[in-house]
């Protein structure tokens, strides 16, 4: 094909720009400044007329204080990171765009903190311990607050993660929160309920300063899944079983435990992790050593080289679907007790 | 006023314990309490409270166990069943290490039929800043879940690595406490105990040794631990990065959980020197 001259190309560009400008002016004249061109909007749900969203800036979408705006007046939010659907006091739901999930650990309590950059200043806090819900608190900048505590809403909140841990998701399904008294106000100004739906991304411990492994660690990998790093961040110890076995436990901050059984001959005779495990000769590649083996409280190292942990539940014929075996590689150290 | 109240607590404790004259070592009984508000049981409360000479009576041996290490200090017949160490995390910052152990009466590796278990915890705190104040974390109260329906006996072990003398003269500089959890020395004693989950200044504005609401599911050990304690004043008081071993003995009819249970220990900074009050609920072994 013959190439156009630079002058002709410039002419075509000017013409295209003029056409686009005319089209845009036409849209504005017929639909008003408040609407955006339909071409940039996602498909509206069937009940579009009841959807309550305000998205003057896509990244900071939220409704005003429970004052629903219809989709005729505002476009559905397009959130850059993640969002939740929030319905207040039986009003139609609207979208709240949220920042990335922040993770805060205090002892056993793991808090997931989310903030919206919207005018209402919504913030959400979900407290859990070992993946069991403790409570949820939703607050707005003006003092409105909605909450629930376990066990009343435990069924509506769940954390899912890869079998070996790592990045997960926090799911809120028809989570209903009751209005709490406004902070700093004598009377409850937020009577009613808030209903939440969301699927929120969770960071792994490795992404959180202070929780990431800094010493020896192992990788726990499953077929078709990314390997997770584990180092017993939440502690390690030993149990002296009645049969004389030593059972060493390494825990993470979500209560997952790697259990290693060692016999009197310093041989690893069992390893288990989250429903996966091996026994006796099946624990190939796992070994332990200590400079003071007679001292149960002395520092002790564990080594894993392609140690395979099959799915114990499926192997026991419990009717569960067979999950891929896990493979352990690396080393762990139980510090001197 | 607070000092006056402390003296009342001391006297009440001595009378409650049936003690006349010098307090003696060994376990102290903490019975199941009636509902309502209860006085704390005095062990070795602070003297000259909130003054520059605030101190404790090192000659007071009530509730103490002595020995070359913690196992040697326990009554004969105890064997180790479980031990763990875990970071103490607050705001994502590790402020120390929690040591948690289970012993029982028994032999070899088996507990005997008495099901008599002693659960013990101690901490070693570091100097890490855990909030914008830049201060190190201080623990004033240690709580652990216990069997609500069973009587409990409590005791504490000060350590043997480099202990303070029991009588003057006391060192004019900070002693080195040692680094082994088995033997390291604490330099603050157990002040009071109680079956409650309320600690120092709980509820807020209450006095240091105010009565507490009974909660038989918990035992409270009041003892300060802080690597950089704002109220340190040699030779009256010292930094104590190690707490004592804090021990509770009960009959655990169904044994104990070898897997530590979440939310079964509470470490409380009550704001003795105007620090931000902060609770850390963490995992611990549990008597069943």
Interface residues (C-beta under 8 A of the other chain):
Chain A: X103 X104 X105 X106 X107 X108 X109 X129 X130 X132 X208 X209 X210 X211 X233 X234 X235 X236 X237 X238 X239 X240 X241 X242 X243 X244 X247 X249 X251 X253 X255 X257 X296 X297 X335 X336 X337
Chain B: X79 X80 X81 X82 X83 X84 X85 X86 X87 X88 X89 X90 X91 X92 X93 X94 X98 X99 X100 X101 X108 X109 X110 X111 X180 X181 X182 X258 X259 X260 X262 X263 X265 X267 X280 X281 X282 X283
